[in-house]
Amino acid sequence: MLQYSVYCRVCNGYDAVKKHENRLNKNIPDNGSIRLLTITEKQYESMRILLGNYVQADTPVSYEQLTLL
């Protein structure tokens, strides 16, 4: 696993990408890292979603709910 969370931002053109890259550079965590991947709309359109088989055991059997009045 490369990351715990993924964030996506749509930018109109390369200038907007550079602007947000500069913002990220100013906010890099002291003990962390940021990976920036820039893709074109055409590349994004070619994305594929791969799904596994649904198994009944994957759904929760029961849950508890706490209601405060």
N, C-alpha and C positions, 0 to 999 in steps of 0.2 A: 504494500500500500504506500502510495506516495504522499497522500494528504488525508487529513481528517475532514476537511470541508472544501467545497469548490464554490467559487463565486463567478458569476458571469456578468459581463457588461457589454451592451451593444454600443458601438461607436460609429459615428458617421465620418469615416475617413481616417487616414493615417495621422493627421494632426491631432485629432481627438485621442487617438491611442497614445501618442507621445505625451499629451497633457496628463492622462491618467497614470502613465508609467512614472512620470515625474512625481506625482502625488504619492504613489506607492513607495518610491525611493525615499521620500521624506518620512515615511511611517513604517519602516521596516522594524519588526520587533527586535529588542536587544538580544534575545536568545532564540531567534527563529529565522525563518526564511520565507520568501515569497517567490513563487514561480509564475511567470507571466507567459501565456501562450496566445499569440495573435493568429487568428485564422480568418480567411475570407468568407463571405457569404456562400460562395460556391462550395468551399470545403465543408462548411457547416451543414449544407443541404445533403451532403453525402454521408452524414452520420447514420449509423445503424444502431438499433436498440435490440439487444439480445436478451431473451427471457428464458428462464428455466421452466420446468414443469411445475404446475400447481399441485401442492400436496395438502390434503385436508388438515393434517397435523400442524401446518404452518399458521392456522388461525387460532387466536386465543380461545380457550374453552370457557373461561369465566373471568370476570373482573370485579373488583370492588370499587364502589363509588362512595365518596364521603360528601355529604351535603351539610353545609353550615347554614343555620338560620339566624 
